[in-house]
Amino acid sequence: METEKSKLKSLLENWPMHTIVTTSWLLDHGYTYSNIQKYVTSNWIQHAGSGSGAYKRPYDTISWEGAIYGLQQQHPKTFYVGGKSALEKHGAAHYITFGETSLFLFTPVPQSCPYWIKDFLENNSNAIKFHHFYNKLLPPEVGLTTFDCGEFSIQIASRERAAFEMVELLGKHHTFGECRLVFENLSTLRPKLVQELLEKCTSVKAKRVFLFLSAKLNLPWMKYINETTIDLGEGARQLTSQGHYDAYYKITYPKDLFENDTFSV
């Protein structure tokens, strides 16, 4: 029969360093509510965030990635890191900072975040602003990837999918200038995946801005994109006041966004 000491040893061996685990994870690994309560009382594990349900090792340093690991273990295939946050992990936006640092988390299905994740991320020593979105911008099975964090891995959007998610948030969380700087680092996107995302994306705004910035910056993979199979909707989209109007993609953009560039479609 497994002793209390060997059971605790097994827990610490199977628990990746620098991560949060939840009650459901502990129960799935054979621990009881009684075990969990004893470990907390003995300070072998500690609550992470207000309330119960999430735990960390005492004195362990937990990054937001380690917190997301715990969330994704608690809700498999439900939450993923997307938008600018995913682009930062891919190295496409890590040095571009506009305002406060934020974490963008997406769910392809209706699902509210457990309270502990928001509380932990926004109230620890390395506090980060937390944004959670549920939308049907893209199919849940297209353009996701696993990101290696060392002792553990998390699910994030690919660069291609994340770029769509970022431009969808244009005007709410991002500026045209911020999006332009990020797109300058997207010269090696995979055209086959971009084509699939363009055809399956439900947002006319996201598709138009994505194509507009990519064409303006003359990104090399654009020559492989077939726009005749993409639904770009009808009518103009005024995305900024008193800006220039691009007649091809039918959107307005800031006057100084490409003031030193030339562009032809």
Residue pairs with C-beta under 8 A, 6 or more apart in sequence:
2 10
7 30
7 31
7 35
8 39
8 44
11 26
11 29
11 31
11 39
12 57
14 29
15 21
15 57
16 69
16 151
16 152
17 57
17 60
17 151
18 60
18 61
18 62
18 63
18 66
18 150
18 151
18 152
19 56
19 62
19 66
19 67
19 69
19 70
19 151
19 152
20 48
20 54
20 55
20 56
20 62
20 66
20 67
20 69
20 70
20 71
20 120
21 54
21 55
21 70
21 73
22 53
22 54
22 55
22 70
22 71
22 73
22 74
22 114
22 116
23 33
23 36
23 52
23 53
23 54
23 55
24 73
24 74
25 70
25 73
25 74
26 35
26 36
26 55
27 33
36 45
36 55
39 45
39 55
40 46
40 47
40 55
43 58
44 58
45 55
45 56
45 57
45 58
46 55
46 56
46 57
46 58
47 54
47 55
47 56
48 54
48 55
48 56
48 62
48 67
48 70
48 116
48 120
49 115
49 116
49 117
49 119
49 120
49 123
50 115
50 116
50 119
50 123
51 115
51 116
51 119
53 114
53 116
54 70
54 114
54 116
54 117
54 120
56 62
62 120
62 124
63 126
64 103
64 121
64 126
64 128
65 149
65 152
65 154
66 149
66 152
67 117
67 120
67 121
68 79
68 81
68 105
68 117
68 154
69 149
69 152
69 153
69 154
70 117
71 79
71 113
71 114
71 117
72 78
72 79
72 80
72 154
72 155
74 114
75 111
77 140
77 155
78 107
78 108
78 109
78 111
79 105
79 106
79 107
79 111
79 113
79 155
80 105
80 106
80 107
80 144
80 154
80 155
80 156
80 157
81 89
81 103
81 104
81 105
81 106
81 147
81 154
81 155
81 156
81 157
82 104
82 105
82 106
82 133
82 156
82 157
82 161
82 162
82 165
83 104
83 106
83 157
83 162
83 165
83 166
83 169
83 173
84 93
84 102
84 104
84 162
84 166
84 173
84 174
84 178
84 182
85 102
85 103
85 104
85 105
85 156
85 162
86 104
86 156
86 157
86 158
86 159
86 161
86 162
86 165
87 93
87 159
87 162
87 163
87 166
87 182
87 185
88 94
89 147
89 156
90 156
90 158
90 159
90 162
91 185
92 159
92 182
92 185
92 186
93 181
93 182
93 185
96 178
96 181
96 182
98 174
98 175
98 177
98 178
100 129
101 128
101 129
102 128
102 129
102 130
102 131
102 173
103 121
103 128
103 129
103 130
103 131
104 131
104 133
104 165
104 169
104 173
105 113
105 130
105 131
105 132
105 133
106 132
106 133
106 134
106 135
106 157
106 165
107 132
107 133
107 134
108 134
108 136
108 138
108 139
108 140
109 134
109 140
110 134
111 134
113 132
117 130
118 130
118 132
121 127
121 128
121 130
122 128
122 129
122 130
131 173
133 169
135 168
136 202
137 164
137 165
137 168
137 201
137 202
137 203
137 206
138 161
138 164
138 165
138 197
138 200
138 201
138 202
139 200
142 161
142 193
142 196
142 197
142 200
143 157
143 158
143 160
143 161
143 193
143 196
143 197
144 155
144 156
144 157
144 158
144 161
145 155
145 156
145 157
145 158
146 153
146 154
146 155
146 156
147 153
147 154
147 155
147 156
156 162
157 165
158 193
159 186
159 189
160 189
160 190
160 193
160 194
160 197
161 197
163 182
163 183
163 186
163 189
163 210
164 197
164 201
164 203
164 206
164 207
164 210
165 206
166 174
166 179
166 182
167 174
167 179
167 205
167 206
167 209
167 210
167 213
168 203
168 205
168 206
170 176
170 179
170 205
170 209
170 239
171 239
171 240
176 239
176 240
176 253
176 254
176 257
177 254
177 257
179 209
179 213
180 213
180 216
180 217
180 257
180 258
183 213
183 214
183 217
183 219
184 217
186 214
186 219
187 219
187 220
187 221
188 221
189 219
189 221
190 221
191 221
191 224
191 225
192 224
194 221
194 225
195 224
195 225
195 226
195 229
198 207
198 210
198 211
198 225
198 230
199 229
199 230
201 207
204 231
204 232
204 233
204 237
205 237
205 239
205 251
207 230
207 231
207 232
208 232
208 233
208 237
208 249
208 250
208 251
209 239
209 249
209 251
211 222
211 225
211 227
211 230
211 232
211 249
212 246
212 249
212 251
212 253
214 221
214 222
215 222
215 249
215 263
215 265
216 258
216 261
216 263
232 249
232 250
235 250
236 245
236 250
236 251
236 252
237 250
237 251
237 252
238 251
238 252
239 251
239 252
239 253
240 252
240 253
240 254
241 252
242 255
243 252
243 253
243 254
243 255
243 257
244 252
244 253
244 254
244 255
244 257
245 251
245 252
246 252
246 253
248 265
